[in-house]
Amino acid sequence: MQAQKVVKKTIILTFKIILYLCLFIVVGAISYKTTLYLSGSGKKNTSTNHSSTSEVVQAKPDAIAKNLILSVDEETAEVQSIVLEIFNTNTKNIDLVTIPATTKVEMSQELYSKLLEANEKVPQIITLSDIGQYFDQSVAYEYETLILNEFLNTNISFYSALLTNDFEQYFKKTSSGDGAYTFKSDVVSKWKSYTEAEQYLDDLMNYYEQVQSNLKLADRKPYTSYYLNANYAYIHTHIIKEQYEDGQYQLSDDNKNLVESIIENDSTYTSSKVTDTEVLTTSSDGVKIQILNSTGISGLAAKYEAKLKEDGYAVANIGNYTGEKQTTTRIIVKESSLGKHFESYFNSPMVEVNTIEGGYDILIIIGSMDA
């Protein structure tokens, strides 16, 4: 009987050990999968809130920083927008060069061979938005950097990939209608309000919670004191596209040396500019604007005054219009070149060239469609 009890206890103990081992293995597997999921290895490559650890291209914190900013779709990992921010720490100039994500680029044989080593299915003529189809997210944007280095004839300092919603917190399309991006006015206003480098640093740390970059936060921090005095009043925006000539996709002659010319400029900008459009006239050029409210709705003129002032325009006077109520907003200008810059603020406004009393260059009469 005693022997039977010992055998029984041994069997029970063995069973418990096996059970514990099974539970240990199951828990371990679940933990491993959870870790993979949270780190991005076990799901689709959509998270961008980390720094790249790959070495396809090395980040360089240059004195003239060329930051390739990518807007990435969360679901598909498709690159939707591309902006090359060029910040010159000497002149404090900021240039934003938009490259449409639909641009097709034909790689040189040397570069194409390098990409083929990573993925034999990558095409030699590639649409920039499609880079995520051929490479894992941890390296895709570095290959995009290599492609654009060759396409733009430059050496990009580092890249920053943002999910589209985060990208749209910082950027908007210019009123020129050519598809170029610039910083949103509220973002620029916030940056201009900073008086201490620590404020910029706090902003930068929040930014790094959203972004995937091959430049570490520690290497980005030295830029904060320079951004504090950046030339935000006169940001230059550009847009470049490929053209198809002689059976090849390539840059136009006008754009081949665009980035190089920006880098070589050693003068601080004194006016805003959109490439291939007219110079954008701002408050510093002495343009006087009057806004009159024809709707009878209180505070409407002040609302648009605030919007224009945020974007750097000088609103000299606001008030109520004494004539008939208007349905469509009218923009009366002394010169035809002035009106186009204000059309984006209103719903299909009427622009007319006429003499304006009181010495104003622009008179805006707000109609009910913009109430």
C-alpha distance (Angstrom), angle and dihedral (degrees) to the residues before:
residue distance angle dihedral
M1 . . .
Q2 3.77 . .
A3 3.80 90.7 .
Q4 3.80 91.1 51.0
K5 3.83 90.3 52.9
V6 3.82 91.0 51.4
V7 3.82 91.2 50.2
K8 3.79 90.7 47.9
K9 3.81 92.3 50.6
T10 3.79 90.4 48.1
I11 3.81 91.9 52.0
I12 3.83 91.6 48.9
L13 3.80 91.9 47.7
T14 3.80 91.6 48.7
F15 3.80 90.9 49.2
K16 3.81 90.7 51.2
I17 3.81 91.8 50.2
I18 3.83 90.9 50.7
L19 3.81 90.5 47.4
Y20 3.81 92.1 50.8
L21 3.79 91.2 48.2
C22 3.81 91.0 51.9
L23 3.80 91.3 49.2
F24 3.79 90.2 48.0
I25 3.82 91.6 52.3
V26 3.82 92.9 46.9
V27 3.80 93.5 48.2
G28 3.79 90.4 46.4
A29 3.80 91.9 51.5
I30 3.80 92.2 48.8
S31 3.80 91.4 48.6
Y32 3.79 91.1 48.9
K33 3.81 93.0 50.7
T34 3.79 91.0 46.1
T35 3.78 90.6 51.9
L36 3.79 90.9 49.2
Y37 3.78 91.2 49.3
L38 3.79 94.5 49.9
S39 3.77 92.5 45.4
G40 3.79 91.3 51.4
S41 3.82 97.2 -113.9
G42 3.78 95.0 105.6
K43 3.77 99.1 47.3
K44 3.77 140.7 42.1
N45 3.80 113.6 -58.3
T46 3.79 99.3 -102.1
S47 3.80 107.2 120.2
T48 3.79 115.7 95.6
N49 3.79 101.8 175.2
H50 3.78 99.4 109.2
S51 3.77 141.6 66.8
S52 3.77 121.1 -99.6
T53 3.80 115.8 -110.7
S54 3.80 97.0 -171.7
E55 3.80 122.3 107.0
V56 3.79 103.4 -145.2
V57 3.81 88.3 118.8
Q58 3.78 126.9 6.9
A59 3.80 121.2 -126.5
K60 3.81 116.4 -124.8
P61 3.84 123.5 -165.3
D62 3.83 93.9 -144.9
A63 3.80 127.4 -174.9
I64 3.80 85.5 -120.4
A65 3.77 98.5 44.5
K66 3.79 116.8 -153.1
N67 3.80 105.8 -165.7
L68 3.81 115.6 -173.8
I69 3.81 104.9 -149.5
L70 3.80 116.5 -163.2
S71 3.78 128.7 -169.4
V72 3.82 108.5 -148.5
D73 3.80 128.7 -165.7
E74 3.80 110.2 -121.7
E75 3.78 95.9 -142.1
T76 3.80 103.4 38.6
A77 3.85 102.0 23.9
E78 3.82 86.4 -131.1
V79 3.80 115.3 154.6
Q80 3.80 104.6 -120.4
S81 3.81 103.4 174.5
I82 3.80 134.9 18.1
V83 3.81 126.5 -162.4
L84 3.79 125.8 172.5
E85 3.80 107.8 -152.6
I86 3.82 111.7 -158.2
F87 3.80 112.8 -167.1
N88 3.79 118.2 -177.1
T89 3.81 108.7 -156.7
N90 3.82 90.0 -163.7
T91 3.82 100.6 52.6
K92 3.84 93.0 22.9
N93 3.82 87.7 -133.2
I94 3.80 120.8 152.0
D95 3.81 121.2 -154.8
L96 3.79 122.2 -176.7
V97 3.80 114.0 -158.9
T98 3.81 114.3 -168.4
I99 3.80 117.8 -154.6
P100 3.82 110.5 -171.9
A101 3.80 110.1 -121.1
T102 3.81 88.7 -135.0
T103 3.81 89.9 65.1
K104 3.80 114.5 123.8
V105 3.81 115.2 -140.8
E106 3.78 125.6 -165.4
M107 3.80 109.2 -149.0
S108 3.77 123.9 -144.0
Q109 3.80 115.0 -107.6
E110 3.81 90.5 -108.5
L111 3.80 94.4 54.3
Y112 3.79 92.4 39.9
S113 3.82 90.7 54.7
K114 3.79 89.7 53.3
L115 3.81 92.3 53.2
L116 3.80 91.3 44.9
E117 3.79 88.8 61.3
A118 3.80 88.2 61.3
N119 3.81 96.8 40.7
E120 3.77 124.4 5.4
K121 3.82 91.3 -159.3
V122 3.80 96.9 61.8
P123 3.84 111.1 115.0
Q124 3.79 122.7 -128.5
I125 3.81 90.4 -131.2
I126 3.78 103.3 52.4
T127 3.79 132.3 179.8
L128 3.80 106.9 -130.9
S129 3.80 93.5 -132.4
D130 3.82 91.3 59.2
I131 3.81 100.0 62.4
G132 3.82 91.3 106.5
Q133 3.82 90.3 61.5
Y134 3.78 92.1 67.4
F135 3.80 106.4 33.2
D136 3.77 138.7 42.7
Q137 3.78 113.5 -101.5
S138 3.80 92.0 -112.6
V139 3.83 89.7 68.0
A140 3.83 105.8 15.6
Y141 3.79 95.5 91.8
E142 3.78 91.6 48.1
Y143 3.80 89.8 56.2
E144 3.82 87.3 47.4
T145 3.81 86.8 54.5
L146 3.81 91.3 52.1
I147 3.80 91.4 50.1
L148 3.80 92.9 49.3
N149 3.81 92.1 45.2
E150 3.78 87.9 61.9
F151 3.80 95.5 38.5
L152 3.83 94.1 50.4
N153 3.80 95.6 35.2
T154 3.81 93.0 -125.1
N155 3.81 143.9 100.6
I156 3.79 110.6 -109.6
S157 3.81 111.2 -144.1
F158 3.81 97.9 -146.3
Y159 3.79 142.0 -34.3
S160 3.81 134.3 -119.8
A161 3.81 120.1 -160.8
L162 3.80 118.3 -162.3
L163 3.77 131.6 -179.5
T164 3.80 109.3 -109.5
N165 3.82 94.9 -106.9
D166 3.81 90.4 53.4
F167 3.81 92.0 45.3
E168 3.81 89.9 53.9
Q169 3.79 90.4 55.8
Y170 3.80 88.2 67.9
F171 3.80 107.2 28.3
K172 3.79 139.8 54.1
K173 3.79 132.6 171.7
T174 3.78 116.7 -98.3
S175 3.78 121.8 -110.1
S176 3.83 89.9 -114.9
G177 3.81 90.0 88.9
D178 3.81 94.5 -134.6
G179 3.81 94.9 110.8
A180 3.81 97.0 -106.4
Y181 3.80 118.4 146.4
T182 3.78 129.2 -133.6
F183 3.80 134.3 172.6
K184 3.80 117.2 -80.0
S185 3.79 113.3 -103.8
D186 3.81 95.0 -122.2
V187 3.81 90.5 53.7
V188 3.81 92.0 50.5
S189 3.81 90.5 46.8
K190 3.79 89.6 53.7
W191 3.80 92.7 49.9
K192 3.80 91.9 47.0
S193 3.80 90.2 53.0
Y194 3.80 92.9 60.0
T195 3.79 114.7 104.6
E196 3.81 99.8 172.0
A197 3.80 130.1 57.5
E198 3.80 88.4 -132.6
Q199 3.80 89.5 66.5
Y200 3.77 90.2 56.2
L201 3.77 90.4 45.9
D202 3.81 91.4 54.5
D203 3.80 89.0 50.1
L204 3.81 90.7 48.1
M205 3.80 92.1 51.7
N206 3.80 90.5 52.1
Y207 3.81 88.8 48.5
Y208 3.80 91.1 53.8
E209 3.79 89.8 57.0
Q210 3.82 87.2 64.6
V211 3.77 103.1 36.4
Q212 3.79 138.0 76.3
S213 3.79 109.5 -148.8
N214 3.77 139.8 161.8
L215 3.82 89.2 -140.3
K216 3.79 112.3 83.0
L217 3.78 120.0 -129.0
A218 3.81 90.8 -116.7
D219 3.82 89.8 58.3
R220 3.80 91.7 46.5
K221 3.82 95.5 52.1
P222 3.84 96.3 78.6
Y223 3.82 88.7 65.4
T224 3.82 92.8 64.8
S225 3.81 96.1 83.5
Y226 3.82 90.1 50.2
Y227 3.80 93.8 49.5
L228 3.79 88.1 52.9
N229 3.82 88.4 70.1
A230 3.79 98.7 31.8
N231 3.81 119.3 145.1
Y232 3.82 95.0 -108.8
A233 3.81 94.0 155.4
Y234 3.80 92.2 68.3
I235 3.79 110.7 35.4
H236 3.80 112.5 166.9
T237 3.80 117.8 -143.7
H238 3.80 127.4 -163.5
I239 3.78 137.9 176.1
I240 3.79 126.0 -156.4
K241 3.78 131.5 -172.6
E242 3.76 136.2 -177.9
Q243 3.77 122.9 -109.0
Y244 3.79 127.6 -151.7
E245 3.79 111.4 -125.1
D246 3.79 132.4 157.6
G247 3.79 90.5 -3.3
Q248 3.81 93.6 -54.0
Y249 3.80 138.3 101.4
Q250 3.79 109.4 -127.4
L251 3.79 144.8 143.7
S252 3.78 119.5 -83.6
D253 3.78 117.7 -109.6
D254 3.80 90.0 -106.5
N255 3.80 92.4 56.8
K256 3.81 102.6 37.3
N257 3.78 93.9 91.2
L258 3.80 99.0 26.6
V259 3.80 97.3 113.6
E260 3.80 91.6 42.4
S261 3.81 91.5 52.3
I262 3.82 90.8 49.9
I263 3.80 91.0 51.3
E264 3.80 93.7 46.8
N265 3.81 93.6 51.5
D266 3.80 108.8 106.2
S267 3.82 98.9 178.9
T268 3.79 125.0 95.5
Y269 3.80 111.9 -117.7
T270 3.79 116.8 -110.1
S271 3.81 98.2 -176.1
S272 3.80 136.6 36.3
K273 3.77 118.1 -110.1
V274 3.77 140.9 -170.5
T275 3.80 111.1 -159.7
D276 3.83 115.1 -113.8
T277 3.81 92.0 9.9
E278 3.76 132.9 82.2
V279 3.78 120.7 -73.7
L280 3.78 110.1 -86.9
T281 3.78 107.6 -119.5
T282 3.80 113.3 -140.5
S283 3.78 138.4 177.1
S284 3.80 92.9 -80.4
D285 3.79 89.7 64.5
G286 3.81 90.9 62.6
V287 3.80 98.5 -109.7
K288 3.82 110.1 160.6
I289 3.81 118.5 -149.9
Q290 3.79 129.4 -167.3
I291 3.82 121.2 -166.1
L292 3.80 120.4 -162.0
N293 3.81 125.9 -173.7
S294 3.81 114.4 -139.7
T295 3.83 96.9 173.3
G296 3.80 102.4 74.6
I297 3.81 89.6 -127.7
S298 3.78 108.3 134.0
G299 3.82 118.9 -119.5
L300 3.80 97.3 13.4
A301 3.81 95.7 118.6
A302 3.82 90.3 47.8
K303 3.81 89.9 51.4
Y304 3.81 92.5 57.1
E305 3.79 91.5 40.6
A306 3.81 88.6 59.7
K307 3.81 91.8 49.2
L308 3.79 93.8 51.2
K309 3.79 93.8 44.3
E310 3.81 90.0 52.4
D311 3.80 87.6 58.6
G312 3.80 92.9 49.7
Y313 3.81 102.3 -98.7
A314 3.79 122.2 140.0
V315 3.81 110.4 -124.5
A316 3.78 104.1 -167.6
N317 3.79 98.8 -178.8
I318 3.81 143.0 5.8
G319 3.80 129.6 -170.6
N320 3.80 146.8 125.3
Y321 3.78 123.9 -58.1
T322 3.82 112.1 -120.4
G323 3.80 96.0 -158.3
E324 3.80 129.6 76.9
K325 3.79 119.7 -47.3
Q326 3.79 112.3 -92.1
T327 3.80 127.0 -140.8
T328 3.80 96.9 -167.7
T329 3.79 120.1 45.8
R330 3.80 113.7 -112.4
I331 3.78 122.9 -147.7
I332 3.78 111.6 -163.9
V333 3.80 115.2 -169.2
K334 3.79 136.8 -179.5
E335 3.82 91.3 -138.6
S336 3.81 127.9 30.9
S337 3.81 92.5 -130.8
L338 3.81 91.5 65.4
G339 3.81 99.9 59.6
K340 3.81 100.7 64.2
H341 3.80 93.5 66.1
F342 3.82 92.1 62.9
E343 3.79 101.5 43.7
S344 3.82 93.1 88.8
Y345 3.82 91.4 62.7
F346 3.81 93.3 64.0
N347 3.82 142.6 44.0
S348 3.82 107.7 -95.6
P349 3.82 95.0 -42.2
M350 3.81 123.6 -165.1
V351 3.81 112.4 -114.3
E352 3.79 119.2 -159.7
V353 3.78 135.6 169.8
N354 3.80 113.5 -130.7
T355 3.78 144.9 131.8
I356 3.80 112.6 -78.4
E357 3.80 122.2 -152.6
G358 3.79 121.0 -131.6
G359 3.80 96.6 39.6
Y360 3.81 95.1 -79.1
D361 3.79 122.4 149.9
I362 3.81 95.1 -156.3
L363 3.81 130.9 26.4
I364 3.81 118.2 -168.1
I365 3.80 117.0 -166.4
I366 3.80 107.6 -168.8
G367 3.79 116.5 -139.4
S368 3.80 130.1 -158.0
M369 3.82 92.5 -99.3
D370 3.81 87.4 71.3
A371 3.79 97.8 44.1
